[in-house]
Amino acid sequence: MRMRILLLLIAALGLALFTLQATESAQSQKLVASLRELQRPLDALKEKKPATPAPPAPKFPFSAEQARTYQKAYAVWLGLPLEWTNEFGMTFVLVPPGTFLMGSPAAEPGHNLSGYDESPRHQVTLTRPFYLCKHETSVGQFRRFVESAKYVTDIEKTGGGNAHDDKAVWKHRPGTNWLKPGFAAAFDLKDEHPVVHVSHTDSLAFCRWLQNRVGKLPVTFDLSTEAQWEWACRAGSGDRFWWGPDEDKTGKVANVGDKSLKRVQPAWPRTIMPMDDGHAFLAPVGSYRANGFGMHDMLGNVWEFCSTRFGKYPQDPRTDPTDGDPNRGYAVRGGGWSNIAADVRCASRNADPPHFGHSNLGFRVAMLIKDWPWAAQGGK
């Protein structure tokens, strides 16, 4: 009897090992195929500058239709795919360069309510195209990283992150982490939800893990700069929101604090939006309509870390701007599931320290093309 049980255990272990090896083999094949798709055009691009001039960027502001047309034309001109998907289902979309107005005018509704300086509105030029993930990083994608790298997040090391209680009081909640977000009502966390309770440091560790998987592919995985983020979010819009000047009343473009939140947390004392988007807390990534560049959830769902530090805006134009104030926290953008319109505008900004995380903060990965032999170099 014992021998039979032992043989059954050995058989089960062998089947599990075979399944694991088959899964890893399939993922390896996916990785190789996706890398080949991107490697060839990138190699060609390094060797030879396109023979024709680059498609001109539309004059800012411009429509979502113009954004899509320009984006596609720029991808064709470079000979690069408009979208590239890795083996984890992360789809990166090409964002062309251009010039826009960053920040918000003092008269913009919400400008003086955010508490963070969005002035002066100033001209920014981005000289290089880049790829940006069309979705926020998901729980499932982050899980693959944690399991592969045996990674422990900053929040896990400190015993918990910040989250609201049922009275909307923002405080440290022991035991919360990326698998236990600590919402003040029942919530079934799925792999498709955006990961939260991750720090800037954790975000960069995830990017390094992606980097190690692509070998010599001439790209760098990182977070977007604050300027790159706002350009990608606006997708040509000069208004408060990428969809226009008016607050959303449909519940179809952004996951924000609304009736669905109030329904599960009746004691929630903060102002809510008048519609019902169907998600009290996190929504699965991609649940809402994409902007002109094909990005989902640039406004709402979760705040997103940027690679650059927060700082006061300059008066004069800037080209490829980097850090604002090296002594400040990292810029976070986009607003989240608990916020109202004032916090989910294209210009809304905040800042968090590098090791801090909470239940309304995640990240989105950028893929930067490196070693441009003929591209304009960064400015001031």
Order of alpha helices (4+ residues) and beta strands (2+ residues): alpha-alpha-beta-beta-beta-beta-beta-alpha-alpha-beta-beta-alpha-beta-alpha-alpha-beta-beta-beta-beta-beta-beta
